[in-house]
Each structure stands twice: as C-alpha cells, then as structure tokens.
Amino acid sequence: MTPRAGLLLAAGAVTLPAWPAPFLGVAVLTTVVLLLVALDRALAAGPHALTVTRTGDRTVRLGGTATVTLHLTNPTDRTLHAQVRDAWVPSAGARPERSPREVLTVEPGATATLPVRLTPTRRGDRPAVALTVRSLGPMRLGFRQRAGRPATPVWTLRVLPRFDSRRHLPEKLARLRLIDGVQVTPGRGHGTEFDTLREYAVGDDVRSIDWRASARRADVLVRTWRPERDRRLVCVLDTGRTSAVRLGDEPRLDTAIDAALLLTALAARAGDRVDLLAVDTAVRARVTGTSRPALLTRLVEAVAPLQPALVETDFELVAGEVLRRERQRSLVVLFTALDPGAIGAGLLPVLPRLAARHRLVLAATHDPVLTGLATAAPTGPDDPYAAASAWRALADRDRVRAALARHGVTVVDVPADRLAPAAADTYLRLKSLGQL
C-alpha cells in the first residue's frame, strides 16, 4: 500500500462518524480501499521482468568524480511507473540525478537512463550495494517491488590514490638531470660508472685526471662519471596496525603510498628497476619485473585496494620476502612508523640479515599530536603529565633512530606532508654518491 492509499483510507475514516453505522462504514471503506490497492497492484508493470545494466567509469582518482549510468529497459506491454533507488556504500559519495521518490515513466520497449555521480571519500573498491525498483499501479495505490543484491547489476568503482606528490616530480627530475650530467654544468655528476674522457677545464678535480690517456695526447684529459643505472629499488609498505594511525585527514598508509608513487616515478626515469611489497602478517600486494612504461600504472592498481590491518607486522616475513626475491644488492625503502615497540621487537632482530645484503632506508612520519603535547604550554592540571609522556615517547624514538643508524640504516623522519619529497631527496643523494 502506497502513502496515497493510506491518505485515502484516513480521509474516509474522518467522515465515517457522521454515518448512521460508523463501524460498518469502516469495514466497507477498508474493503473498498484494499480492493483498489489489489487491482492497482495487479495492473502495475512487473519489475522482475525489467532488464537492468550499467555503463560508465571503472576507476577514478580519490578526490575526482566518476559517472555510472543505470539503464532500465521495460520489455513488458505495460507502461512502467517506478521509483528507483540505487544504493552504493556510503564512502562512494553517490549523488543520483533523480530523487528516489521521483516517479520514473518508461513506455513499453523503451529504456530509461539514470546517471549517478560518485565522488568517493576513501581509496579502494567501492561497490554498488543494492537496487530497488518499486513499480506503481496507474492509480498509485499499490506497487510491486524488486530489491536486494540479486537484482543489482554487479559494478565496482576502484578509487586510485591521489598522488598529490606528483607536483614535486618536475623539480626532482631537474635534480636528477643535474646529477646525471644531462644539463650543462661546470662538472659532470659523481657516480661509480665511467662515462667519457674530456679535456681538463679550470675548476675540475685534479683527482679525475687520466694520466695514461693524457700521456698519449698533448692535452690533459679527465674522466667523467655518471650515476649508476639499472639499479634495484624495493619499496616496502607496512600495512600493519601502525599504518592505520591518522595523520591529518588521511591514514599513515595513504601518506606512504603517495611517497612510494613519487619515488617509483623518479626511479623509473632514472633507469632503475622498482619492485614493491605490501606486508603485515601476509603479503598483501606485490609488483615485480614490470617494464618502465607500465610500471606506475601497475603499481597504482596494486596499492589502490590496500587497507590497514589491525595486526602486528611480521618483520620476519618482510625480511624473508626481500632476501628471497632480491638476490642483487638493492636499495630497500621501508615505509613504516618509527614506533619503539614495533621496531624494537620486530625489525631490529632481523635487521642485521637485511643490512648485510641491501642498503636500507626507513621512511617514517611525525605524529603531530605527540609533537603538540610536548611543546604546548600547560593550561590544566593534567597537561604536565601529558607533556612528560610525550617527551618520553620522543626520547624512545630517538633511541630507536640511534639503534637503526648503528646498523647503517638511513632514517627519514619528517612530517606527513614532507615524506614524499624527503624520500625522493634521500634517493637522489644516495644515487649521486654512488651508494645504491
């Protein structure tokens, strides 16, 4: 029974007390209305005979807007008067162009299109949940309904990471060209691979003079070098409990993904090979052996559905996976939290095995809440205790950082908005020094 039928029944009930036999009138009125509802329902187009499909976008970047269109075809010989509700998960940010209460009219054999604009608020896969089609009768008193998952065309919108750090890429590439000696500079970039011989110029390092080659010619010749190419970079994303901590408007994992994307784009331009692992108690994502043109696309697709897991990261598994897969010496960048408990109990015991074969960089972010508690002026009786706890936590971080440095680990510990450029700067510095 529709609201219109209920209003009809209520309006009749108001006038019945004036009848000689009001109780009999109520029974008669109810019977008449129910008969009209049943007749109207029988005349409604059958919703289960409708053909429902979807077309539209399959992927969108976080912060962007996608459009998915629902196509509703009426194969029956009756005109369809329907209310349609297309439900998605709340984080999909669905905004239908038609209100679910608006009545849609579809003639026999015709197709109606219902576009839905999606502005997701979270990264990952955002599925359509349920489709409800309520077919109304000609008098709008009764309806027939089709609802639930079986009636919903399967559609999942994959929300890709923002990659806001892309804005730093031109500046980092310019530095890479300077290191590589592509641009004209007073000297060539330092490295470990011999490039060419050229005549000595004022200001050149005398240690670069090639005396053997100079002896065969009348000019003094110097060696030029270029940074190593075809090196290996492994980005390891910690997806354990510490990655769920929110830093500003997003989880720590999203900040790490953004930094890994910038580092991957930069290393690919430098001619290095990039692999990626996402690990907590199991390997959640793996990208290996991808050619340069398809590298960033594959990596974005792999990290898009990643979500933090509320478990302790198994660093024994991390070390085992890296050592088993990376036989050559590589630069391993571990994106995790500088958490004294997780690092001290999990990473430090396996660190000697990793550091013996690979060059390690640990990229972490500051917790602004912790820093704020340590620096804020006390305003209440509990503030000194909060400040003391914050200072103790910061001191524990310093001890962990010192322990990592003793194993030769380079630690990048910066605010969340600086993680991506800081990790890229560390990569460029190691490359310029020939330490990859």
C-alpha positions as CSV (number, residue, x, y, z in Angstrom):
1,M,0.0,0.0,0.0
2,T,1.3,3.4,-1.0
3,P,1.1,6.6,1.0
4,R,-1.7,7.7,-1.4
5,A,-3.8,4.7,-0.4
6,G,-3.2,5.4,3.3
7,L,-4.3,9.0,2.8
8,L,-7.5,7.8,1.0
9,L,-8.2,5.5,3.9
10,A,-7.6,8.2,6.5
11,A,-9.8,10.7,4.7
12,G,-12.7,8.3,4.6
13,A,-12.3,7.5,8.3
14,V,-12.7,11.2,9.2
15,T,-16.1,11.3,7.5
16,L,-17.4,8.0,8.8
17,P,-18.5,9.2,12.3
18,A,-21.4,11.1,10.6
19,W,-22.7,7.8,9.2
20,P,-25.6,6.0,10.9
21,A,-23.4,2.9,11.3
22,P,-19.8,4.0,11.6
23,F,-18.3,0.6,12.4
24,L,-19.9,-0.9,9.3
25,G,-18.7,2.0,7.3
26,V,-15.1,1.4,8.4
27,A,-15.3,-2.2,7.3
28,V,-16.8,-1.2,3.9
29,L,-14.3,1.6,3.4
30,T,-11.3,-0.7,4.3
31,T,-12.6,-3.4,1.9
32,V,-13.0,-1.0,-1.0
33,V,-9.6,0.6,-0.5
34,L,-7.9,-2.8,-0.2
35,L,-9.7,-4.0,-3.4
36,L,-8.5,-0.9,-5.2
37,V,-4.9,-1.4,-3.9
38,A,-5.0,-5.1,-5.1
39,L,-6.4,-4.0,-8.5
40,D,-3.8,-1.3,-8.9
41,R,-1.0,-3.7,-7.9
42,A,-2.2,-6.2,-10.5
43,L,-2.1,-3.5,-13.2
44,A,1.5,-2.4,-12.4
45,A,4.3,-3.5,-14.7
46,G,6.2,-6.5,-13.4
47,P,9.6,-5.2,-12.0
48,H,11.1,-8.7,-12.2
49,A,10.8,-8.7,-16.0
50,L,12.9,-5.5,-16.3
51,T,16.4,-5.6,-17.8
52,V,18.9,-3.6,-15.7
53,T,22.5,-2.9,-16.8
54,R,25.2,-0.4,-16.0
55,T,27.8,1.5,-18.0
56,G,30.3,4.1,-17.0
57,D,33.7,4.7,-15.2
58,R,35.5,1.8,-13.6
59,T,38.3,3.8,-12.0
60,V,38.7,7.3,-10.5
61,R,41.3,9.1,-8.5
62,L,40.5,9.9,-4.9
63,G,39.0,13.4,-4.9
64,G,37.7,13.1,-8.5
65,T,34.2,12.4,-9.8
66,A,33.0,9.4,-11.8
67,T,29.7,8.8,-13.5
68,V,28.0,5.4,-13.6
69,T,24.7,5.1,-15.6
70,L,21.9,2.7,-14.8
71,H,20.0,1.5,-17.8
72,L,16.4,0.3,-17.1
73,T,14.7,-1.4,-20.0
74,N,10.9,-2.2,-19.9
75,P,10.2,-5.3,-22.1
76,T,6.6,-5.6,-20.9
77,D,3.5,-4.4,-22.7
78,R,2.6,-2.1,-19.8
79,T,3.9,1.4,-19.0
80,L,6.2,1.4,-16.1
81,H,5.7,3.9,-13.3
82,A,8.6,3.3,-10.9
83,Q,10.5,4.7,-8.0
84,V,14.2,3.7,-8.3
85,R,16.8,3.7,-5.5
86,D,20.3,2.9,-6.5
87,A,22.3,2.4,-3.3
88,W,26.1,2.4,-3.0
89,V,28.4,2.1,0.0
90,P,28.4,5.5,1.9
91,S,32.1,6.2,1.1
92,A,31.3,6.1,-2.6
93,G,29.7,9.5,-2.3
94,A,26.8,8.7,-4.7
95,R,24.6,11.6,-5.9
96,P,21.8,10.4,-8.2
97,E,20.4,13.0,-10.6
98,R,16.9,11.9,-9.8
99,S,15.4,11.7,-6.3
100,P,14.4,8.2,-5.2
101,R,10.9,9.5,-4.6
102,E,10.5,10.8,-8.1
103,V,8.3,8.6,-10.3
104,L,10.0,7.5,-13.5
105,T,7.8,6.6,-16.5
106,V,9.1,4.1,-19.1
107,E,7.0,3.2,-22.1
108,P,6.8,-0.5,-23.3
109,G,10.0,-1.4,-25.0
110,A,11.8,1.8,-24.0
111,T,14.9,2.3,-21.9
112,A,15.5,4.9,-19.2
113,T,18.9,6.1,-18.1
114,L,19.7,7.1,-14.6
115,P,23.1,8.6,-14.2
116,V,24.8,8.6,-10.7
117,R,27.7,10.8,-9.9
118,L,30.2,9.3,-7.5
119,T,32.8,11.4,-5.5
120,P,34.5,8.8,-3.3
121,T,35.9,9.8,0.1
122,R,38.1,6.7,0.5
123,R,40.6,4.9,-1.6
124,G,39.9,1.3,-2.6
125,D,37.0,-0.6,-4.2
126,R,33.5,1.0,-3.8
127,P,30.8,-1.4,-4.9
128,A,27.1,-0.9,-5.7
129,V,25.1,-2.4,-2.8
130,A,21.5,-2.8,-3.8
131,L,19.0,-1.7,-6.4
132,T,15.3,-1.2,-5.5
133,V,12.7,-0.8,-8.2
134,R,9.1,-0.1,-7.0
135,S,6.6,-0.4,-9.8
136,L,3.5,1.6,-9.1
137,G,0.0,1.0,-10.5
138,P,-1.9,3.5,-12.6
139,M,-3.8,4.9,-9.6
140,R,-0.6,5.0,-7.4
141,L,-2.4,3.0,-4.7
142,G,-0.4,-0.3,-4.9
143,F,3.0,-1.4,-6.0
144,R,5.2,-4.3,-6.9
145,Q,8.8,-4.3,-5.8
146,R,12.1,-5.8,-6.8
147,A,15.0,-5.3,-4.4
148,G,18.2,-6.8,-3.0
149,R,21.5,-8.0,-4.3
150,P,20.3,-10.5,-6.9
151,A,18.6,-7.6,-8.7
152,T,21.6,-5.4,-8.6
153,P,23.9,-5.3,-11.6
154,V,27.5,-6.0,-10.3
155,W,29.6,-2.9,-10.5
156,T,32.7,-1.9,-8.6
157,L,34.4,1.5,-8.8
158,R,38.1,1.4,-8.0
159,V,39.3,4.5,-6.3
160,L,43.0,5.1,-7.0
161,P,45.4,7.1,-4.7
162,R,45.5,10.8,-5.1
163,F,49.3,11.1,-6.0
164,D,49.4,14.7,-4.7
165,S,53.2,14.4,-4.6
166,R,53.3,14.5,-8.4
167,R,53.7,18.2,-8.1
168,H,57.3,17.6,-6.8
169,L,58.3,15.4,-9.8
170,P,59.5,18.2,-12.1
171,E,61.8,19.6,-9.5
172,K,63.2,16.1,-8.6
173,L,63.7,15.3,-12.3
174,A,65.6,18.5,-12.8
175,R,67.9,17.5,-9.9
176,L,68.2,14.0,-11.5
177,R,69.3,15.6,-14.8
178,L,71.9,17.6,-13.0
179,I,73.3,14.6,-11.2
180,D,73.3,12.6,-14.5
181,G,75.0,15.4,-16.3
182,V,72.4,15.9,-19.0
183,Q,72.2,19.6,-18.5
184,V,75.3,21.8,-19.0
185,T,77.0,22.2,-15.6
186,P,80.6,23.1,-14.5
187,G,81.2,19.4,-13.9
188,R,79.6,16.1,-14.5
189,G,77.7,14.3,-11.8
190,H,79.5,12.0,-9.5
191,G,78.9,8.3,-9.6
192,T,80.6,4.9,-10.0
193,E,80.3,4.2,-13.7
194,F,82.8,5.6,-16.1
195,D,81.3,7.9,-18.8
196,T,83.8,9.6,-21.1
197,L,87.1,11.5,-21.3
198,R,87.3,15.2,-22.0
199,E,89.8,18.0,-21.8
200,Y,90.7,19.4,-18.5
201,A,88.9,22.7,-17.6
202,V,89.7,25.1,-14.8
203,G,87.9,24.0,-11.7
204,D,87.9,20.3,-12.4
205,D,89.0,17.9,-9.7
206,V,92.7,17.0,-10.3
207,R,91.9,13.5,-9.0
208,S,89.8,13.0,-12.1
209,I,92.9,13.4,-14.5
210,D,93.6,10.3,-16.5
211,W,97.4,10.4,-16.7
212,R,97.7,7.4,-19.1
213,A,95.4,8.9,-21.7
214,S,96.9,12.4,-21.2
215,A,100.4,10.9,-21.9
216,R,99.3,9.8,-25.4
217,R,98.0,13.2,-26.3
218,A,99.1,16.8,-26.0
219,D,96.1,17.7,-23.8
220,V,95.3,16.9,-20.2
221,L,92.3,14.6,-20.1
222,V,89.9,14.0,-17.2
223,R,87.5,11.1,-16.6
224,T,83.8,11.9,-16.3
225,W,81.3,9.7,-14.4
226,R,77.6,9.2,-14.4
227,P,75.3,7.7,-11.7
228,E,74.6,4.0,-11.9
229,R,71.7,2.8,-14.0
230,D,69.8,-0.4,-13.8
231,R,70.0,-0.5,-10.1
232,R,67.2,-2.0,-8.0
233,L,64.8,-0.2,-5.7
234,V,62.4,-2.1,-3.4
235,C,59.5,-0.1,-1.8
236,V,58.1,-2.0,1.2
237,L,54.8,-0.7,2.6
238,D,54.0,-1.7,6.2
239,T,50.2,-2.3,6.3
240,G,50.0,-3.3,9.9
241,R,48.4,-1.6,12.8
242,T,50.7,1.5,12.8
243,S,49.6,2.3,9.3
244,A,46.0,2.9,10.5
245,V,47.0,6.0,12.5
246,R,45.5,9.1,11.0
247,L,47.9,11.9,10.3
248,G,45.8,14.9,9.5
249,D,43.0,13.9,7.1
250,E,44.3,10.5,6.0
251,P,45.8,7.3,7.4
252,R,49.6,6.9,7.6
253,L,49.3,4.2,4.9
254,D,48.0,6.7,2.3
255,T,50.9,9.0,3.1
256,A,53.3,6.2,2.5
257,I,51.6,5.2,-0.8
258,D,51.9,8.8,-2.0
259,A,55.6,8.8,-1.2
260,A,56.1,5.4,-2.8
261,L,54.5,6.6,-6.1
262,L,56.8,9.6,-6.3
263,L,59.8,7.5,-5.6
264,T,58.8,5.0,-8.2
265,A,58.2,7.6,-10.9
266,L,61.6,9.2,-10.2
267,A,63.5,5.9,-10.1
268,A,61.8,4.8,-13.3
269,R,63.0,8.0,-15.1
270,A,66.5,7.3,-13.7
271,G,66.6,3.9,-15.4
272,D,66.4,1.9,-12.2
273,R,64.2,-1.2,-11.6
274,V,61.5,-0.8,-9.0
275,D,59.7,-3.6,-7.1
276,L,57.0,-3.2,-4.4
277,L,55.8,-5.2,-1.5
278,A,52.9,-4.5,0.9
279,V,53.1,-6.7,4.0
280,D,51.7,-7.1,7.5
281,T,51.2,-10.8,8.6
282,A,50.9,-11.7,4.9
283,V,51.9,-10.3,1.6
284,R,49.0,-8.0,0.5
285,A,50.4,-6.7,-2.8
286,R,53.4,-7.4,-4.9
287,V,54.7,-5.7,-8.1
288,T,57.9,-7.1,-9.6
289,G,59.5,-7.3,-13.0
290,T,57.4,-4.6,-14.7
291,S,58.8,-2.7,-17.7
292,R,59.1,1.1,-17.3
293,P,56.1,2.2,-19.4
294,A,53.6,0.1,-17.4
295,L,55.3,0.3,-14.0
296,L,53.4,3.2,-12.5
297,T,50.1,2.0,-13.8
298,R,50.6,-1.5,-12.3
299,L,51.8,-0.1,-9.0
300,V,48.8,2.3,-8.7
301,E,46.4,-0.6,-9.4
302,A,48.1,-2.8,-6.9
303,V,48.1,-0.3,-4.0
304,A,44.6,1.1,-4.6
305,P,42.7,-1.6,-2.6
306,L,45.2,-1.8,0.3
307,Q,43.7,-1.1,3.7
308,P,45.4,-1.1,7.1
309,A,45.2,-4.3,9.1
310,L,44.9,-4.1,12.9
311,V,47.6,-6.7,13.4
312,E,51.3,-6.5,14.4
313,T,53.5,-6.5,11.3
314,D,55.6,-9.6,10.9
315,F,59.1,-8.2,10.1
316,E,60.5,-11.7,9.9
317,L,58.2,-12.2,6.9
318,V,59.3,-8.8,5.5
319,A,63.0,-9.8,5.7
320,G,62.4,-13.2,4.3
321,E,60.4,-11.9,1.3
322,V,63.1,-9.3,0.5
323,L,66.0,-11.6,0.9
324,R,64.3,-14.4,-1.1
325,R,63.3,-12.2,-4.0
326,E,66.1,-9.7,-4.3
327,R,69.3,-11.5,-4.9
328,Q,71.2,-8.4,-6.1
329,R,72.2,-5.6,-3.8
330,S,69.2,-3.2,-3.7
331,L,68.0,0.0,-2.0
332,V,65.2,-1.1,0.3
333,V,62.9,1.7,1.4
334,L,60.7,0.6,4.3
335,F,57.6,2.8,4.8
336,T,56.6,2.3,8.4
337,A,56.2,4.1,11.7
338,L,59.1,4.8,14.0
339,D,57.3,3.0,16.8
340,P,59.6,1.8,19.5
341,G,57.6,-1.3,20.3
342,A,57.2,-2.5,16.7
343,I,60.7,-1.6,15.6
344,G,62.4,-2.8,18.8
345,A,60.7,-6.2,19.0
346,G,60.1,-6.8,15.3
347,L,62.6,-5.1,13.0
348,L,65.8,-4.8,15.0
349,P,66.3,-8.6,15.4
350,V,66.1,-9.2,11.6
351,L,68.0,-6.0,10.6
352,P,71.5,-7.5,10.5
353,R,70.4,-10.0,7.9
354,L,68.9,-7.3,5.7
355,A,71.7,-4.8,6.2
356,A,74.3,-7.4,5.2
357,R,72.9,-7.6,1.7
358,H,71.0,-4.4,1.0
359,R,71.1,-0.7,1.6
360,L,68.2,0.2,3.9
361,V,66.2,3.4,4.3
362,L,63.4,3.7,6.8
363,A,60.8,6.4,5.9
364,A,58.6,7.4,8.8
365,T,56.3,10.4,9.7
366,H,55.9,12.5,12.7
367,D,52.8,12.3,14.8
368,P,51.6,15.9,15.1
369,V,49.6,15.1,18.3
370,L,52.7,13.9,20.0
371,T,54.7,16.9,19.0
372,G,51.9,19.2,20.0
373,L,51.7,17.7,23.5
374,A,55.4,18.0,24.0
375,T,55.6,21.7,23.0
376,A,52.2,23.1,24.2
377,A,52.1,25.4,27.2
378,P,50.3,23.8,30.2
379,T,46.8,25.1,30.8
380,G,45.4,22.5,33.2
381,P,46.5,20.2,36.0
382,D,46.9,17.1,33.7
383,D,48.9,18.9,31.0
384,P,52.3,18.4,32.6
385,Y,51.7,14.6,32.8
386,A,50.7,14.6,29.1
387,A,53.8,16.6,28.2
388,A,56.1,14.3,30.2
389,S,54.6,11.2,28.4
390,A,55.1,12.9,25.0
391,W,58.7,13.7,25.8
392,R,59.3,10.2,26.9
393,A,57.8,8.9,23.7
394,L,60.0,11.2,21.7
395,A,63.1,10.1,23.6
396,D,62.2,6.4,22.8
397,R,62.0,7.4,19.1
398,D,65.5,8.9,19.4
399,R,66.9,5.7,20.9
400,V,65.3,3.6,18.1
401,R,66.7,6.0,15.5
402,A,70.2,5.7,17.0
403,A,69.9,1.9,17.0
404,L,68.9,1.9,13.4
405,A,71.8,4.2,12.5
406,R,74.3,1.7,14.1
407,H,73.1,-0.9,11.6
408,G,73.7,1.6,8.7
409,V,70.1,2.4,8.2
410,T,69.2,5.8,6.8
411,V,66.2,7.2,8.7
412,V,63.9,9.7,7.1
413,D,61.7,11.1,9.9
414,V,59.6,14.1,8.8
415,P,56.1,15.5,9.0
416,A,53.5,13.7,6.8
417,D,53.4,16.5,4.2
418,R,57.1,16.2,3.7
419,L,57.5,12.5,3.5
420,A,57.3,12.1,-0.3
421,P,59.9,14.9,-1.2
422,A,62.2,13.8,1.7
423,A,62.2,10.2,0.5
424,A,62.9,11.3,-3.1
425,D,65.8,13.6,-1.9
426,T,67.3,10.7,0.0
427,Y,67.2,8.5,-3.1
428,L,68.8,11.3,-5.2
429,R,71.5,11.8,-2.6
430,L,72.4,8.2,-2.4
431,K,72.4,8.0,-6.2
432,S,74.7,11.0,-6.6
433,L,77.1,9.4,-4.1
434,G,77.1,6.0,-5.8
435,Q,75.7,4.2,-2.8
436,L,72.7,2.4,-4.3
